[in-house]
């Protein structure tokens, strides 16, 4: 599948960027994608995407950073959101769509952990009542960036089902569904820990979260949005009428252990 093979599989985080700015027509292509595509997980949550140049580094470095270190880049994309139920999952979902569009356009990007959202918002002084939910450094990958692609979880470890106590029935993996699940396995997460699993039933998949002492609640919820977008985007590429993820309770007992959290479901 072109979308999975050429975009999702090739998306790789970047820690070192060229200093040259991205051309305005490419920035406009990103903006057009965000404005034209159906990329929200929850339509009712108010959000706003803004672009900043390299000078934003000095404003964000004390409150935003991966492992406490803010990455220098020629551009930063910031998503502001109202605080509502599932607003961080929604933010991760939206911005993951943008990162995959950046991959398609030949750009590299890096998610930056937000250590203090209120401080970061105040530092940018955005003249909005919304609060920072995501920060993405982006630009062209530096030629001397020798960072290796992080290993991802295998499909047999990612998938379970039809409940948590059973091994997944791989006979359920028709071609399009398998690509969607592989896209989930490729999804980036904080420190690439991928602390989640997909339960696969004959008519529905369920996303559940695993405990992770190294991942804070903020990044955990962004992770969920990222993996949900990867699944939906591959399904949508072949079936534009594909159902969207829902936070409604499951209609069956998933037999989850006490420390495993139900997140969302998507009909297939």
N, C-alpha and C positions, 0 to 999 in steps of 0.2 A: 504494500500500500504506500503510495507516494508520500502522503502526509506523515505517516509514521516513520518510514525509512529515511526520508530526506530532511525532516524537520525535528520531530520528537527525539529520534535516536541521536541526532547530531547536536542537540542542545547541550552545551558544556559550560560550566561556570568559568569565570575569568578573574584573576587577581591582579593582572598587569595589563594596562591599556596603552595604546599609542596616545600621544598628546594631541594629535590633530583632531579637530572637531568633526562631527558627523555632518554631512551635507544637509542643507535645509530641506531639500526635496525628500530625503529619507525620513527626517523628523516629521514632515507633513504626512508621509505614508503611514507612520506609526499612529499619528493623531487620527487619520482617516479610518484606520482599522478600528481604533478604540471607539470612535463615534458611530461607525456603521455596523459593526458586528454585534451580535447578541452575546455579550461576554460577561454579563452579571449573573451571579448565582442567585441573588435575591434582588429583584428589581426595585423594591420599595426602599432600600437603603440608599441614602444620598451619598454620592462620592464625587470626587473631582481629581483629575490627573493633571499635574503640572510638571514642567520641565525646567531644570536649572543647569547653569554652566559650571565650569570647574571651580568657580569661586564659592560654591556651596560647600565644598570640602571643609573650609575653615569654620563654617557655621555649624556643621553637623558632626565634626570629629569627636566632640566631647560626649555626644549622646547616641551616636549611631556607629556601628562597626561590627565586623565579623571577628569573633574571638576578641572583642574589645578594640580592634584595629579598623579604622575607617579606610576603605580603599580609595585611592586617588583615581579619578576618571575625568574625562572631558565633559561628561554629562551625568546628570542624576534625574531620574524620574521618581516623583513622589506622589503617592496616592493618599489623599485626605478622605476621611470617612466620618459619617456620624456614628456615634457609639450606640449600637442596637444589638439585639440577639443575632449571633453569627456574623457580626460585621468583619471579624478577622478572617474567617473562612471565605467570606465574600471578597475581601481584599486580595487574599492569596489567589483566588480563582481568577479575578480580573487581571492581576499583574502577570500571572503565569501565561495567560493568553498573549499579553504584550511581549513577554520574553520570547515566546515561540515565533511571534511575528518578527522580532528583531533577528532571530536566528535565520529566518527565511530571507531577510534583507542583508545578511552577511555581517551582522553586528554580534558582539559578545556582551554579556551582562553578568552582574554579580548581585545577589540579594544581600542586603546589609541588615544585620540584626539591630533592632531598635532597643536600646537600653533604657531610654527615658523618653516616651512619646511626647509628654508635655514639654519637656525641655527642647526637644528637636523642633516641635511646632513653634515654640516661642522664638527659637533661633532663626527660623526662616521668616517669621513675622508675615504669614501669608494673607492676612486680612480675610479670614474665614472663620466660621464657627466650628468647622470640621477639624478633626485631629489627625495627625499623621498615623497611617496604618501600615504603609509599606514604603521602603526606600530601595531603589535599584540603581546601582552604578552601571553605566553602559558606554560603549564606544567601540573602537576597533581593537581587536586583540593585538598586543605587542608581539612583534616577530620573535623576540627572545623569551617569550613566555613558555617555559618548558613544563608547565603544570600538566600532570597526567590526568586523564579522565577517571573520575572516582568510580570504584566498583559499585554495582547496584545489586539489589536483591534478586535472586533467581525466581522464576515464575512459580516453581513448585513450593518455595518457601513463602512467597507472598500470598498464595491462594489457599483457601480452606473451604469447607462447606459440604453440605448445605447448612451446617451449623458448626460451631467452634470445636466440637468434639470429633469431627470427621475429616478425613482426607477428601480433597476435592475430586469430583468425578470429571476427569479430563475429556470424557465424551461430550460434555456440555460445551467444549471450546470450539464452536464453529469459527471460521476464519476471522471474521470481523471482530468477534468478541475476544479472541486470543490476542489480536493486535491491540485492542483497548487495554487488556490486562498487562500486556508487555509495556504499554505506555505508562501504566501505573508503576511498574517496576523500574522504569527509567526516571521517574519523577525525582527532582532534587528535594532534599530535606535538610534540616539543620545538622551539620556535620555528617551528612549522608547516613544517618542512623536508620531512616525509614521505619519509625516505630508505629506501624499500622499494618493491617492485613485486610484482604478482600475475601469475604465469604460469597461463594458462587452457588446460587440455586438455579433451577431451570428457567425461572422467569424474572429473577431479580438478583442484583449484587448488593452486598452490604459492606460499608467501610467501617472498620472498628479500629480503635486506637490502643496501642500497647503502652504500658508504663515506661517512662524514660527519665531517669534522674538527671540526664545531661541536657534535656530539652525543656525550656520554660514554657509556661502556658501560652504566651504570646506566639512563640515560634511553632508550638504544637498545632495551634489553630490555623496558622498560615499554611503549615504543611498539609493539613487536610484539604484546604482550598486548592492547593497546587495539584495534588494527586487527583482530586475530583475533576479539575479542568482537563488534565491529560487524558483521563478516560473519556470524558464527554467529547473532547475535540476530535479524537480518532473516530468515535462512533458517528459524530456529526458529519465527518468528511465523506462517509458513505451513505448516511441516512439522516438528512437534514431535519426530519421529523422525530428524531430520537428523543425519548423522554429525558427530562433533566433530573438532577439529583434532588432529593427531598429530605428534609430533616424530620419528617413525620416518623413516629415510632414504628418499628418493624411489626408486621402482622403475624409473626411467629416467634417462638422462643429460640433465640440464637445460642442459648446455653453458654453464655459468656462467663468466664471467671470473674471474681469480684474486682480484680484490678484491670480488667479490659473494658473499654468504654465504647458503647455504640455511638456512631457519628451520623451516618446518613445512609440512604438507600437509593438505588436507581433501577428502574424496571428495564429489562432487556427483551 
